[in-house]
Amino acid sequence: MNTYSRNAALRLVIPAITLLAAGCAVGPHKVAQAYYADDPQVWYPRIQALPVEIHGQLPSATHAEIISGVAYGVAGDPAKPFGDSGVSLYATQRVVAYIGGAAVPAKGQYCAMAPVMRTDSTARPGVLMLRTVLCDGPRAVAYVRDPVPAGNLSMAEVAVAIDQAKAELVAALPQPAAPIPMY
């Protein structure tokens, strides 16, 4: 390789490495993932009225305050039937939200009755991770991890973040294929 080609290659590689390193230094990024090919048109009208099982707490609010501040917020209690259905919360369709915290469920455990917990490797100072999962009983349908500035979050900001996460859960689902016209 001659000197000109090596210099040209370095001019291209060094900025790319710098951008990648800067991106990693910023902190965790939003992740949206669908586990199953459920139809978003089925979930879209339902998701706003689903119970939101809240885990975690904020420095500025207790767990009970968060539950009361989020529309359809509930505490996950496996011993009690949910609502008037007589069915456990874990058997219902719901959104599970983990707000901050040093321990989170292992992959695939968010919808479990007794999830296996792991240490959060994405925790960063000044950033609160909001993890939401769309659950169909014990089955995780979609997952969103969203960094939220920790600061002094108000309950209104938490409620808005959870509503946005609900929309992102549905958006993470694959769009159904258009029907092929038969002639």
N, CA, C and O of each residue as an XYZ file, in Angstrom:
732
protein
N       0.863     -1.166      0.000
C       0.000      0.000      0.000
C       0.907      1.225      0.000
O       1.814      1.332      0.826
N       0.663      2.147     -0.927
C       1.502      3.348     -0.968
C       1.070      4.334      0.104
O       0.033      4.159      0.743
N       1.877      5.373      0.295
C       1.638      6.349      1.358
C       0.321      7.085      1.155
O      -0.389      7.360      2.122
N      -0.013      7.407     -0.096
C      -1.256      8.128     -0.375
C      -2.478      7.289      0.026
O      -3.397      7.802      0.665
N      -2.490      6.007     -0.343
C      -3.639      5.161     -0.007
C      -3.748      4.957      1.501
O      -4.851      4.944      2.046
N      -2.603      4.798      2.184
C      -2.639      4.616      3.630
C      -3.192      5.870      4.308
O      -4.006      5.761      5.225
N      -2.767      7.053      3.877
C      -3.268      8.308      4.451
C      -4.758      8.468      4.184
O      -5.509      8.891      5.062
N      -5.184      8.129      2.973
C      -6.608      8.237      2.638
C      -7.427      7.275      3.507
O      -8.503      7.631      3.987
N      -6.916      6.064      3.703
C      -7.626      5.087      4.535
C      -7.701      5.569      5.979
O      -8.743      5.435      6.622
N      -6.609      6.128      6.494
C      -6.610      6.636      7.864
C      -7.588      7.797      8.023
O      -8.238      7.923      9.060
N      -7.696      8.654      6.986
C      -8.637      9.772      7.067
C     -10.080      9.283      7.132
O     -10.942      9.963      7.690
N     -10.342      8.137      6.579
C     -11.697      7.578      6.640
C     -11.934      6.791      7.926
O     -13.019      6.864      8.503
N     -10.945      6.048      8.374
C     -11.108      5.165      9.518
C     -11.134      5.930     10.846
O     -11.950      5.624     11.716
N     -10.262      6.908     11.009
C     -10.171      7.627     12.286
C     -11.473      8.351     12.629
O     -11.922      8.244     13.771
N     -12.113      9.091     11.694
C     -13.402      9.707     12.067
C     -14.476      8.672     12.410
O     -15.299      8.898     13.297
N     -14.463      7.543     11.711
C     -15.466      6.510     12.002
C     -15.265      5.960     13.412
O     -16.229      5.777     14.155
N     -14.019      5.699     13.776
C     -13.728      5.194     15.126
C     -14.107      6.244     16.173
O     -14.653      5.904     17.223
N     -13.821      7.506     15.892
C     -14.161      8.579     16.821
C     -15.671      8.662     17.023
O     -16.138      8.814     18.152
N     -16.434      8.563     15.941
C     -17.898      8.608     16.056
C     -18.424      7.421     16.856
O     -19.310      7.575     17.697
N     -17.875      6.239     16.593
C     -18.322      5.067     17.341
C     -17.994      5.202     18.818
O     -18.823      4.884     19.670
N     -16.800      5.667     19.124
C     -16.423      5.836     20.525
C     -17.286      6.891     21.204
O     -17.665      6.725     22.364
N     -17.599      7.972     20.499
C     -18.457      9.015     21.071
C     -19.847      8.473     21.325
O     -20.458      8.785     22.347
N     -20.349      7.674     20.418
C     -21.675      7.083     20.597
C     -21.731      6.173     21.791
O     -22.732      6.156     22.507
N     -20.685      5.416     22.026
C     -20.641      4.519     23.183
C     -20.523      5.300     24.478
O     -21.031      4.867     25.512
N     -19.861      6.442     24.434
C     -19.676      7.223     25.651
C     -20.947      7.925     26.091
O     -21.096      8.262     27.266
N     -21.869      8.149     25.154
C     -23.103      8.853     25.470
C     -23.928      8.064     26.470
O     -24.606      8.649     27.315
N     -23.878      6.760     26.385
C     -24.639      5.933     27.311
C     -25.545      4.982     26.567
O     -25.439      4.857     25.347
N     -26.411      4.325     27.255
C     -27.266      3.332     26.618
C     -28.264      3.989     25.674
O     -28.732      5.105     25.901
N     -28.565      3.275     24.635
C     -29.501      3.785     23.643
C     -30.836      3.068     23.776
O     -30.954      2.044     24.449
N     -31.829      3.633     23.119
C     -33.146      3.022     23.108
C     -33.084      1.702     22.335
O     -32.421      1.608     21.301
N     -33.770      0.702     22.840
C     -33.859     -0.585     22.175
C     -35.333     -0.928     22.062
O     -36.073     -0.842     23.042
N     -35.754     -1.311     20.888
C     -37.131     -1.776     20.686
C     -37.051     -3.097     19.932
O     -36.420     -3.183     18.878
N     -37.691     -4.118     20.474
C     -37.578     -5.438     19.888
C     -38.902     -6.179     20.017
O     -39.521     -6.189     21.081
N     -39.324     -6.795     18.927
C     -40.509     -7.646     18.969
C     -40.054     -9.091     19.109
O     -39.145     -9.526     18.401
N     -40.673     -9.833     20.009
C     -40.328    -11.236     20.192
C     -41.200    -12.136     19.318
O     -40.780    -13.228     18.933
N     -42.378    -11.693     19.014
C     -43.307    -12.468     18.202
C     -43.886    -11.567     17.124
O     -43.872    -10.343     17.256
N     -44.381    -12.158     16.086
C     -44.954    -11.402     14.975
C     -46.437    -11.134     15.210
O     -47.263    -11.386     14.334
N     -46.766    -10.634     16.373
C     -48.148    -10.269     16.655
C     -48.535     -9.079     15.787
O     -47.681     -8.284     15.395
N     -49.800     -8.964     15.495
C     -50.302     -7.896     14.637
C     -50.447     -6.601     15.443
O     -51.184     -6.580     16.429
N     -49.759     -5.521     15.047
C     -49.895     -4.269     15.796
C     -51.318     -3.707     15.751
O     -51.722     -2.969     16.650
N     -52.075     -4.053     14.713
C     -53.451     -3.556     14.623
C     -54.347     -4.190     15.693
O     -55.387     -3.632     16.045
N     -53.947     -5.339     16.200
C     -54.687     -5.980     17.286
C     -54.333     -5.313     18.613
O     -55.207     -5.073     19.446
N     -53.041     -5.013     18.806
C     -52.579     -4.471     20.079
C     -52.832     -2.981     20.216
O     -53.039     -2.501     21.331
N     -52.823     -2.237     19.128
C     -52.954     -0.773     19.212
C     -54.197     -0.327     19.985
O     -54.070      0.505     20.883
N     -55.392     -0.840     19.679
C     -56.566     -0.368     20.429
C     -56.600     -0.863     21.878
O     -57.289     -0.271     22.708
N     -55.883     -1.920     22.191
C     -55.916     -2.496     23.532
C     -54.930     -1.860     24.503
O     -55.217     -1.731     25.693
N     -53.769     -1.462     23.993
C     -52.638     -1.175     24.878
C     -52.898     -0.032     25.854
O     -52.373     -0.056     26.967
N     -53.686      0.965     25.472
C     -53.909      2.099     26.360
C     -54.732      1.733     27.591
O     -54.645      2.412     28.614
N     -55.534      0.662     27.506
C     -56.369      0.268     28.639
C     -55.833     -0.954     29.384
O     -56.495     -1.468     30.285
N     -54.645     -1.419     29.018
C     -54.075     -2.573     29.717
C     -53.518     -2.146     31.071
O     -53.054     -1.015     31.222
N     -53.561     -3.044     32.059
C     -52.918     -2.718     33.337
C     -51.419     -2.563     33.130
O     -50.819     -3.250     32.303
N     -50.820     -1.646     33.894
C     -49.376     -1.426     33.847
C     -48.810     -1.879     35.191
O     -48.998     -1.225     36.217
N     -48.126     -2.992     35.160
C     -47.514     -3.553     36.366
C     -46.208     -2.802     36.615
O     -45.268     -2.899     35.826
N     -46.156     -2.059     37.707
C     -45.030     -1.169     38.009
C     -44.052     -1.836     38.971
O     -44.444     -2.397     39.994
N     -42.766     -1.762     38.616
C     -41.683     -2.218     39.486
C     -40.675     -1.084     39.592
O     -40.473     -0.339     38.633
N     -40.045     -0.950     40.746
C     -39.029      0.081     40.934
C     -39.601      1.309     41.604
O     -40.792      1.381     41.906
N     -38.732      2.269     41.828
C     -39.173      3.516     42.433
C     -38.227      4.626     42.021
O     -37.176      4.387     41.427
N     -38.617      5.824     42.345
C     -37.836      7.020     42.030
C     -37.351      7.656     43.321
O     -37.940      7.439     44.380
N     -36.279      8.443     43.242
C     -35.857      9.169     44.449
C     -36.934     10.140     44.943
O     -37.024     10.431     46.135
N     -37.751     10.636     44.002
C     -38.744     11.649     44.365
C     -40.140     11.078     44.608
O     -41.059     11.837     44.916
N     -40.326      9.756     44.478
C     -41.663      9.175     44.652
C     -41.561      7.741     45.149
O     -40.616      7.025     44.817
N     -42.518      7.336     45.929
C     -42.572      5.960     46.406
C     -43.206      5.076     45.333
O     -43.765      5.564     44.351
N     -43.106      3.787     45.543
C     -43.706      2.828     44.619
C     -45.220      3.041     44.533
O     -45.791      3.005     43.443
N     -45.858      3.259     45.659
C     -47.314      3.483     45.692
C     -47.693      4.760     44.940
O     -48.710      4.789     44.247
N     -46.887      5.810     45.072
C     -47.173      7.065     44.358
C     -47.049      6.880     42.846
O     -47.832      7.443     42.081
N     -46.067      6.094     42.422
C     -45.908      5.832     40.986
C     -47.120      5.070     40.465
O     -47.669      5.408     39.417
N     -47.536      4.039     41.200
C     -48.688      3.236     40.774
C     -49.925      4.110     40.639
O     -50.668      3.982     39.665
N     -50.156      4.996     41.600
C     -51.350      5.845     41.535
C     -51.225      6.930     40.464
O     -52.240      7.443     39.993
N     -50.005      7.286     40.072
C     -49.811      8.337     39.073
C     -49.841      7.865     37.636
O     -49.920      8.683     36.719
N     -49.779      6.555     37.418
C     -49.776      5.991     36.061
C     -51.160      5.435     35.762
O     -51.737      4.711     36.573
N     -51.680      5.776     34.603
C     -52.999      5.265     34.206
C     -52.975      3.740     34.192
O     -52.115      3.140     33.548
N     -53.897      3.120     34.886
C     -54.033      1.663     35.009
C     -52.841      1.026     35.722
O     -52.575     -0.162     35.541
N     -52.125      1.805     36.529
C     -50.980      1.286     37.266
C     -51.409      0.305     38.341
O     -52.373      0.553     39.065
N     -50.696     -0.811     38.448
C     -50.976     -1.832     39.456
C     -49.657     -2.369     40.010
O     -48.617     -2.287     39.356
N     -49.714     -2.912     41.209
C     -48.575     -3.626     41.786
C     -48.742     -5.098     41.428
O     -49.848     -5.637     41.456
N     -47.644     -5.724     41.097
C     -47.715     -7.149     40.759
C     -47.784     -7.999     42.005
O     -46.793     -8.110     42.726
N     -48.926     -8.601     42.279
C     -49.091     -9.468     43.433
C     -49.634    -10.809     42.943
O     -50.818    -10.919     42.624
N     -48.768    -11.835     42.882
C     -49.200    -13.113     42.322
C     -50.259    -13.821     43.141
O     -50.941    -14.707     42.625
N     -50.416    -13.455     44.400
C     -51.381    -14.152     45.253
C     -52.807    -13.659     45.047
O     -53.757    -14.356     45.403
N     -52.970    -12.467     44.477
C     -54.308    -11.888     44.353
C     -54.842    -11.997     42.930
O     -54.088    -11.878     41.964
N     -56.153    -12.225     42.807
C     -56.761    -12.152     41.479
C     -56.765    -10.701     41.018
O     -56.872     -9.783     41.831
N     -56.649    -10.505     39.722
C     -56.618     -9.156     39.182
C     -58.036     -8.668     38.898
O     -58.798     -9.330     38.193
N     -58.380     -7.521     39.443
C     -59.687     -6.912     39.192
C     -60.829     -7.837     39.549
O     -60.770     -8.568     40.538
N     -61.870     -7.798     38.730
C     -63.047     -8.638     38.955
C     -62.974     -9.947     38.187
O     -63.907    -10.749     38.233
N     -61.874    -10.169     37.483
C     -61.785    -11.337     36.618
C     -61.614    -12.643     37.384
O     -62.004    -13.705     36.898
N     -61.028    -12.568     38.595
C     -60.736    -13.779     39.330
C     -59.478    -14.474     38.826
O     -59.098    -15.527     39.336
N     -58.832    -13.881     37.821
C     -57.631    -14.449     37.215
C     -56.419    -13.682     37.733
O     -56.499    -12.476     37.966
N     -55.314    -14.369     37.910
C     -54.076    -13.737     38.354
C     -53.616    -12.691     37.337
O     -53.840    -12.840     36.136
N     -52.974    -11.638     37.829
C     -52.403    -10.611     36.949
C     -51.473    -11.240     35.933
O     -51.404    -10.774     34.796
N     -50.760    -12.279     36.309
C     -49.776    -12.904     35.435
C     -50.400    -13.689     34.291
O     -49.691    -14.095     33.370
N     -51.698    -13.909     34.329
C     -52.387    -14.604     33.244
C     -53.063    -13.621     32.294
O     -53.661    -14.037     31.302
N     -52.975    -12.321     32.585
C     -53.670    -11.321     31.769
C     -52.707    -10.615     30.818
O     -51.488    -10.678     30.975
N     -53.283     -9.951     29.843
C     -52.502     -9.070     28.979
C     -52.195     -7.818     29.783
O     -53.073     -7.264     30.444
N     -50.943     -7.373     29.725
C     -50.534     -6.230     30.528
C     -49.234     -5.655     29.991
O     -48.567     -6.250     29.145
N     -48.895     -4.485     30.505
C     -47.592     -3.882     30.249
C     -46.834     -3.960     31.566
O     -47.365     -3.592     32.614
N     -45.598     -4.437     31.515
C     -44.753     -4.511     32.701
C     -43.698     -3.425     32.561
O     -43.016     -3.348     31.540
N     -43.559     -2.579     33.592
C     -42.594     -1.472     33.549
C     -41.636     -1.571     34.725
O     -42.055     -1.640     35.881
N     -40.352     -1.579     34.419
C     -39.304     -1.511     35.434
C     -38.677     -0.137     35.333
O     -38.142      0.230     34.287
N     -38.738      0.621     36.405
C     -38.230      1.991     36.436
C     -36.951      2.008     37.259
O     -36.971      1.797     38.471
N     -35.825      2.266     36.569
C     -34.537      2.345     37.263
C     -34.201      1.055     37.977
O     -34.652     -0.024     37.591
N     -33.411      1.178     39.015
C     -33.053      0.020     39.828
C     -31.779     -0.653     39.353
O     -31.406     -0.556     38.184
N     -31.126     -1.328     40.265
C     -29.873     -2.014     39.958
C     -30.101     -3.450     39.502
O     -29.200     -4.065     38.931
N     -31.287     -3.992     39.745
C     -31.597     -5.362     39.343
C     -32.813     -5.362     38.428
O     -33.822     -4.712     38.704
N     -32.695     -6.104     37.337
C     -33.786     -6.235     36.371
C     -33.936     -7.706     36.012
O     -33.003     -8.484     36.214
N     -35.084     -8.104     35.486
C     -35.247     -9.503     35.097
C     -34.280     -9.894     33.981
O     -33.908     -9.071     33.145
N     -33.886    -11.150     33.985
C     -33.071    -11.686     32.904
C     -33.909    -11.713     31.630
O     -35.138    -11.657     31.685
N     -33.246    -11.798     30.498
C     -33.947    -11.817     29.208
C     -34.987    -12.932     29.202
O     -34.706    -14.068     29.586
N     -36.176    -12.589     28.764
C     -37.253    -13.566     28.695
C     -37.991    -13.775     30.009
O     -38.892    -14.611     30.076
N     -37.631    -13.036     31.058
C     -38.221    -13.238     32.378
C     -39.175    -12.117     32.800
O     -39.777    -12.205     33.870
N     -39.324    -11.081     31.999
C     -40.122     -9.919     32.396
C     -41.578    -10.261     32.675
O     -42.193     -9.639     33.541
N     -42.139    -11.222     31.973
C     -43.548    -11.565     32.144
C     -43.758    -12.729     33.101
O     -44.895    -13.141     33.332
N     -42.684    -13.260     33.656
C     -42.773    -14.412     34.558
C     -43.333    -13.996     35.914
O     -43.203    -12.843     36.327
N     -43.957    -14.948     36.597
C     -44.518    -14.672     37.916
C     -43.412    -14.365     38.926
O     -43.555    -13.468     39.757
N     -42.323    -15.104     38.850
C     -41.182    -14.876     39.739
C     -39.926    -14.799     38.859
O     -39.210    -15.791     38.718
N     -39.658    -13.633     38.271
C     -38.546    -13.536     37.320
C     -37.181    -13.721     37.988
O     -36.967    -13.329     39.135
N     -36.275    -14.325     37.236
C     -34.881    -14.436     37.659
C     -34.261    -13.062     37.430
O     -34.312    -12.533     36.320
N     -33.681    -12.488     38.470
C     -33.137    -11.134     38.374
C     -31.641    -11.168     38.069
O     -30.943    -12.123     38.411
N     -31.168    -10.109     37.421
C     -29.747     -9.938     37.118
C     -29.361     -8.495     37.400
O     -30.229     -7.636     37.556
N     -28.067     -8.226     37.465
C     -27.582     -6.862     37.671
C     -27.704     -6.095     36.366
O     -27.380     -6.623     35.303
N     -28.168     -4.857     36.436
C     -28.333     -4.016     35.261
C     -26.971     -3.519     34.791
O     -26.320     -2.729     35.475
N     -26.543     -3.991     33.611
C     -25.237     -3.597     33.083
C     -25.296     -2.284     32.305
O     -24.254     -1.763     31.907
N     -26.483     -1.743     32.082
C     -26.609     -0.493     31.312
C     -26.777      0.724     32.203
O     -26.916      1.840     31.701
N     -26.769      0.532     33.522
C     -26.977      1.659     34.447
C     -25.863      2.685     34.290
O     -24.683      2.333     34.259
N     -26.243      3.953     34.191
C     -25.297      5.056     34.062
C     -25.728      6.168     35.000
O     -26.922      6.356     35.232
N     -24.764      6.912     35.545
C     -25.133      8.042     36.403
C     -25.938      9.073     35.615
O     -25.598      9.396     34.477
N     -26.995      9.583     36.220
C     -27.813     10.610     35.592
C     -28.819     10.101     34.575
O     -29.553     10.890     33.980
N     -28.861      8.776     34.367
C     -29.789      8.189     33.400
C     -30.612      7.126     34.114
O     -30.073      6.261     34.804
N     -31.905      7.205     33.939
C     -32.824      6.237     34.514
C     -33.318      5.356     33.369
O     -33.849      5.870     32.385
N     -33.155      4.065     33.480
C     -33.621      3.168     32.425
C     -35.079      2.788     32.688
O     -35.435      2.330     33.773
N     -35.897      2.989     31.683
C     -37.296      2.565     31.732
C     -37.418      1.377     30.789
O     -37.250      1.505     29.576
N     -37.711      0.229     31.368
C     -37.880     -0.986     30.574
C     -39.352     -1.359     30.605
O     -39.937     -1.526     31.675
N     -39.943     -1.489     29.435
C     -41.349     -1.875     29.352
C     -41.479     -3.080     28.444
O     -40.785     -3.197     27.434
N     -42.375     -3.969     28.818
C     -42.613     -5.182     28.058
C     -44.123     -5.350     27.896
O     -44.882     -5.190     28.852
N     -44.540     -5.670     26.693
C     -45.929     -6.006     26.418
C     -46.064     -7.501     26.650
O     -45.415     -8.299     25.974
N     -46.909     -7.884     27.608
C     -47.066     -9.292     27.984
C     -48.453     -9.794     27.614
O     -49.454     -9.109     27.826
N     -48.496    -10.984     27.066
C     -49.745    -11.685     26.813
C     -49.713    -12.896     27.741
O     -49.303    -13.988     27.348
N     -50.157    -12.679     28.991
C     -49.980    -13.699     30.015
C     -48.490    -13.813     30.299
O     -47.832    -12.799     30.532
N     -47.940    -15.034     30.284
C     -46.511    -15.198     30.560
C     -45.620    -14.947     29.338
O     -44.396    -15.004     29.449
N     -46.216    -14.675     28.186
C     -45.469    -14.509     26.931
C     -45.114    -13.045     26.700
O     -45.990    -12.181     26.686
N     -43.820    -12.771     26.519
C     -43.379    -11.417     26.179
C     -43.566    -11.210     24.681
O     -43.046    -11.975     23.869
N     -44.317    -10.161     24.320
C     -44.616     -9.885     22.920
C     -43.607     -8.896     22.344
O     -43.088     -9.109     21.249
N     -43.327     -7.814     23.074
C     -42.389     -6.796     22.613
C     -41.720     -6.152     23.819
O     -42.252     -6.183     24.929
N     -40.543     -5.568     23.588
C     -39.727     -4.999     24.658
C     -39.178     -3.650     24.208
O     -38.759     -3.492     23.061
N     -39.183     -2.686     25.115
C     -38.573     -1.377     24.845
C     -37.741     -0.983     26.057
O     -38.223     -1.008     27.190
N     -36.497     -0.623     25.809
C     -35.630     -0.065     26.856
C     -35.329      1.362     26.435
O     -34.815      1.610     25.344
N     -35.657      2.296     27.318
C     -35.553      3.703     26.966
C     -34.844      4.471     28.077
O     -35.323      4.484     29.210
N     -33.705      5.117     27.776
C     -33.049      5.940     28.795
C     -33.814      7.247     29.007
O     -34.190      7.917     28.046
N     -34.036      7.596     30.254
C     -34.752      8.818     30.616
C     -33.825      9.623     31.539
O     -33.257      9.056     32.472
N     -33.660     10.936     31.298
C     -32.814     11.719     32.211
C     -33.332     11.593     33.643
O     -34.509     11.839     33.906
N     -32.455     11.211     34.561
C     -32.861     10.921     35.936
C     -33.364     12.161     36.656
O     -34.475     12.158     37.185
N     -32.584     13.198     36.683
C     -32.990     14.449     37.329
C     -33.988     14.268     38.450
O     -33.924     13.292     39.198
N     -34.898     15.194     38.565
C     -35.956     15.133     39.565
C     -37.273     14.933     38.817
O     -38.054     15.871     38.655
N     -37.510     13.702     38.362
C     -38.686     13.404     37.546
C     -39.978     13.611     38.326
O     -40.111     13.182     39.472
N     -40.916     14.274     37.679
C     -42.243     14.418     38.288
C     -43.085     13.203     37.901
O     -42.731     12.468     36.980
N     -44.179     12.996     38.591
C     -45.076     11.892     38.261
C     -45.667     12.069     36.873
O     -45.900     11.089     36.165
N     -45.911     13.309     36.481
C     -46.438     13.576     35.143
C     -45.432     13.130     34.082
O     -45.825     12.573     33.056
N     -44.143     13.368     34.316
C     -43.111     12.951     33.358
C     -43.001     11.433     33.293
O     -42.791     10.874     32.217
N     -43.140     10.766     34.422
C     -43.116      9.304     34.435
C     -44.307      8.757     33.656
O     -44.156      7.829     32.861
N     -45.483      9.324     33.879
C     -46.687      8.876     33.172
C     -46.534      9.080     31.662
O     -46.923      8.212     30.880
N     -45.974     10.213     31.249
C     -45.761     10.472     29.826
C     -44.756      9.477     29.252
O     -44.956      8.963     28.151
N     -43.672      9.200     29.991
C     -42.659      8.248     29.516
C     -43.264      6.854     29.343
O     -42.932      6.157     28.384
N     -44.135      6.442     30.242
C     -44.767      5.124     30.118
C     -45.748      5.114     28.951
O     -45.829      4.119     28.230
N     -46.494      6.201     28.749
C     -47.390      6.271     27.587
C     -46.603      6.209     26.282
O     -47.025      5.545     25.335
N     -45.459      6.900     26.225
C     -44.619      6.835     25.029
C     -44.084      5.425     24.826
O     -44.019      4.937     23.698
N     -43.703      4.776     25.911
C     -43.199      3.404     25.812
C     -44.285      2.461     25.291
O     -43.987      1.544     24.526
N     -45.531      2.674     25.693
C     -46.637      1.849     25.174
C     -46.734      1.988     23.657
O     -46.885      0.995     22.945
N     -46.647      3.223     23.171
C     -46.702      3.441     21.721
C     -45.511      2.773     21.032
O     -45.657      2.212     19.947
N     -44.333      2.832     21.663
C     -43.139      2.216     21.082
C     -43.239      0.690     21.087
O     -42.702      0.038     20.191
N     -43.917      0.111     22.081
C     -44.115     -1.338     22.098
C     -44.917     -1.787     20.885
O     -44.568     -2.770     20.232
N     -45.985     -1.069     20.588
C     -46.801     -1.423     19.422
C     -46.018     -1.164     18.134
O     -46.089     -1.955     17.193
N     -45.270     -0.055     18.094
C     -44.484      0.271     16.894
C     -43.382     -0.758     16.646
O     -42.962     -0.941     15.503
N     -42.909     -1.430     17.690
C     -41.858     -2.440     17.527
C     -42.372     -3.704     16.845
O     -41.587     -4.483     16.305
N     -43.670     -3.905     16.867
C     -44.242     -5.104     16.243
C     -44.152     -4.984     14.728
O     -44.328     -3.894     14.183
N     -43.878     -6.093     14.037
C     -43.767     -6.030     12.579
C     -45.120     -5.727     11.942
O     -46.162     -6.222     12.372
N     -45.068     -4.910     10.918
C     -46.292     -4.595     10.180
C     -46.724     -5.821      9.380
O     -45.883     -6.508      8.800
N     -48.012     -6.097      9.344
C     -48.466     -7.263      8.576
C     -48.198     -7.049      7.090
O     -48.266     -5.930      6.582
N     -47.896     -8.137      6.416
C     -47.641     -8.060      4.974
C     -48.936     -7.709      4.262
O     -50.018     -8.160      4.638
N     -48.801     -6.906      3.241
C     -49.974     -6.537      2.442
C     -50.468     -7.761      1.687
O     -49.665     -8.546      1.181
N     -51.771     -7.928      1.609
C     -52.278     -9.082      0.875
C     -51.931     -8.980     -0.596
O     -51.949     -7.900     -1.186
N     -51.620    -10.112     -1.167
C     -51.291    -10.155     -2.599
C     -52.599    -10.341     -3.369
O     -53.329    -11.308     -3.151
N     -52.884     -9.395     -4.278
C     -54.141     -9.537     -5.020
C     -54.095    -10.748     -5.948
O     -53.085    -11.014     -6.599
N     -55.181    -11.456     -5.990
C     -55.297    -12.630     -6.871
C     -56.169    -12.243     -8.044
O     -57.290    -11.770     -7.860
N     -55.677    -12.435     -9.215
C     -56.439    -12.099    -10.433
C     -56.879    -13.327    -11.143
O     -57.530    -13.238    -12.184
